[in-house]
């Protein structure tokens, strides 16, 4: 028997749509990272970009558990002395809800050269409007932390 290794021409990419309304941030990010990597495909190879394109809508309506709504912090630094800034989740979800999901998904992807390629296939929108109807995305539901088509 020979081991099958997919070539770039063999990879077929599909488009998926997930509604983030009422979903927990961590579980949503874990499922999104699996789709972007292509872990659900039988031809998955960890050293190649096998994943599909993903659209996440209603990013502003994602929820977090426990006290994270008031205690979870996002840090940024200007690279000048004393330039560290903290932003609480409560402020960040109103200012930049797309960043909240992108940050969580990026944290669940492998820290290597492929991470940038995976993130290019992720599109996050604040509300239900998106401009990818032409790609005919397949809507995925999340029930009890699992994907349902």
Beta strands, then each sheet from edge to edge (+ up, - down):
strand 1: 15-19
strand 2: 53-57
strand 3: 73-77
strand 4: 84-88
strand 5: 122-124
strand 6: 138-143
strand 7: 146-148
sheet 1: 5+ 2+ 1+ 6+ 7-
sheet 2: 3+ 4-
end
